Structure formats: structure tokens, C-alpha cells
């Protein structure tokens, strides 16, 4: 499923694709420039509704996230277990322009300014 979130206090535009095979694509733009594409794997603990993941280089996300879906399934709230505000994602396809112009990031710490996940 593809999701979109805008975080205005840090000028971030985020698209997240949580794939059926437990892989993710994170298109993240903070400030000006192109989106940066991060890849990796995710896992959801169904008992606790906690979403965790690792980037392709093996680095874990900065936090786990409690997941809450809206009744209609069109929005998802991710609440970090480590001290940040919750973020609301809306179900939305990732625009082809974002995919085509994204800068692929191989290492999770490369070019990341205060990463979102």
C-alpha cells in the first residue's frame, strides 16, 4: 500500500510504499531538491501493532512505530516509540515524477537530514 505524509514543521514530503513481500520504498524530501529513495524491509508485530524496519544496509529505523488505521482504511497514524510526534499518512499513489526523479540512497546515513523512519 502506498501512503503520503507532509510534515510541515520540518518541511518534509514523504511517500511510503509498504510492499506485500515485507519490503518498503521510502521517498523522502526534506526542504528543497529531489526526493531521496531508501529501500529495506519492514515487519509488523500484530499483537502490539508495532511497525519496525531495516534499511538495505542493515541499519534499523530510528524507532518502532505504533500503527493505527482509520475506520475507512484511508489514513494511517504512525506514533514513534522514541519521542517524536505522530505522523498521519493518507492512502495515495506515489506520483511517477517522484519515482523518476528520486535520488537512490544506498546507505541509510547518506544524505539523510534527520530521517523520518
C-alpha positions as CSV (number, residue, x, y, z in Angstrom):
1,X,0.0,0.0,0.0
2,X,1.3,3.5,-0.8
3,X,1.0,6.4,1.7
4,X,1.7,10.1,1.7
5,X,2.6,12.4,4.6
6,X,3.5,16.1,4.8
7,X,5.4,17.2,7.9
8,X,5.2,21.0,7.8
9,X,7.3,21.8,10.9
10,X,10.4,20.3,9.1
11,X,9.3,20.9,5.5
12,X,9.2,17.2,4.7
13,X,7.3,15.4,1.9
14,X,7.2,11.7,2.4
15,X,5.8,8.8,0.3
16,X,5.9,5.3,1.8
17,X,5.2,2.0,0.0
18,X,4.8,-0.9,2.3
19,X,5.1,-3.9,-0.1
20,X,3.3,-7.2,0.2
21,X,6.7,-9.0,0.5
22,X,7.7,-7.0,3.6
23,X,9.8,-4.6,1.6
24,X,9.5,-0.8,1.7
25,X,10.3,2.1,-0.5
26,X,10.6,5.4,1.3
27,X,10.7,8.6,-0.9
28,X,11.7,11.4,1.4
29,X,12.3,15.1,0.7
30,X,13.3,17.5,3.4
31,X,13.5,21.1,2.2
32,X,14.4,21.7,-1.4
33,X,15.6,19.3,-4.1
34,X,14.6,15.8,-5.2
35,X,13.1,13.1,-3.1
36,X,15.6,10.5,-1.8
37,X,14.7,6.8,-2.1
38,X,15.5,4.5,0.7
39,X,14.8,0.7,0.5
40,X,14.6,-2.1,3.0
41,X,12.4,-4.5,4.9
42,X,9.6,-4.0,7.4
43,X,7.8,-6.1,10.0
44,X,4.6,-5.7,11.8
45,X,4.0,-7.3,15.2
46,X,0.3,-8.0,15.0
47,X,-0.1,-8.4,18.8
48,X,1.3,-4.9,19.6
49,X,0.6,-3.2,16.2
50,X,4.3,-2.1,16.2
51,X,5.9,-1.5,12.9
52,X,9.7,-1.8,12.6
53,X,12.2,-2.0,9.8
54,X,15.7,-2.0,8.5
55,X,17.3,-0.2,5.6
56,X,19.0,-2.3,2.9
57,X,22.4,-1.7,4.6
58,X,21.1,-3.4,7.7
59,X,20.6,-0.2,9.8
60,X,17.4,-0.3,11.8
61,X,14.9,2.5,11.7
62,X,15.4,5.2,14.3
63,X,12.3,4.0,16.1
64,X,9.5,1.5,16.1
65,X,6.0,2.9,15.3
66,X,2.7,2.1,16.8
67,X,0.3,1.8,13.8
68,X,-3.3,3.0,13.9
69,X,-5.6,2.7,10.8
70,X,-8.7,4.9,10.3
71,X,-12.0,3.1,10.1
72,X,-12.2,3.6,6.4
73,X,-8.6,2.5,5.9
74,X,-7.6,5.7,4.1
75,X,-5.3,7.1,6.7
76,X,-2.6,5.6,8.9
77,X,-1.1,7.2,12.0
78,X,2.5,6.2,12.9
79,X,3.4,7.1,16.5
80,X,7.1,6.6,17.2
81,X,8.1,4.7,20.3
82,X,11.0,7.2,20.7
83,X,10.0,10.8,21.5
84,X,8.6,12.4,18.3
85,X,5.2,13.5,17.2
86,X,2.8,11.1,15.5
87,X,2.5,11.4,11.7
88,X,-0.6,10.9,9.7
89,X,-0.2,9.3,6.3
90,X,-3.0,9.3,3.7
91,X,-3.5,6.5,1.2
92,X,-2.2,7.9,-2.1
93,X,-0.3,6.6,-5.1
94,X,3.3,7.7,-5.4
95,X,3.5,10.1,-8.4
96,X,5.6,8.8,-11.3
97,X,7.5,12.1,-11.3
98,X,8.6,11.4,-7.7
99,X,9.8,7.9,-8.6
100,X,11.6,9.0,-11.8
101,X,13.5,11.9,-10.2
102,X,14.3,10.3,-6.9
103,X,18.0,10.1,-5.8
104,X,18.7,6.5,-4.8
105,X,20.4,6.2,-1.4
106,X,22.4,3.1,-0.8
107,X,23.5,3.7,2.8
108,X,20.8,4.7,5.3
109,X,23.0,7.5,6.7
110,X,23.9,9.0,3.3
111,X,22.2,12.3,2.6
112,X,19.7,11.9,5.4
113,X,18.9,15.0,7.3
114,X,17.1,13.9,10.4
115,X,15.4,10.9,8.8
116,X,11.7,10.2,9.1
117,X,11.9,6.5,9.8
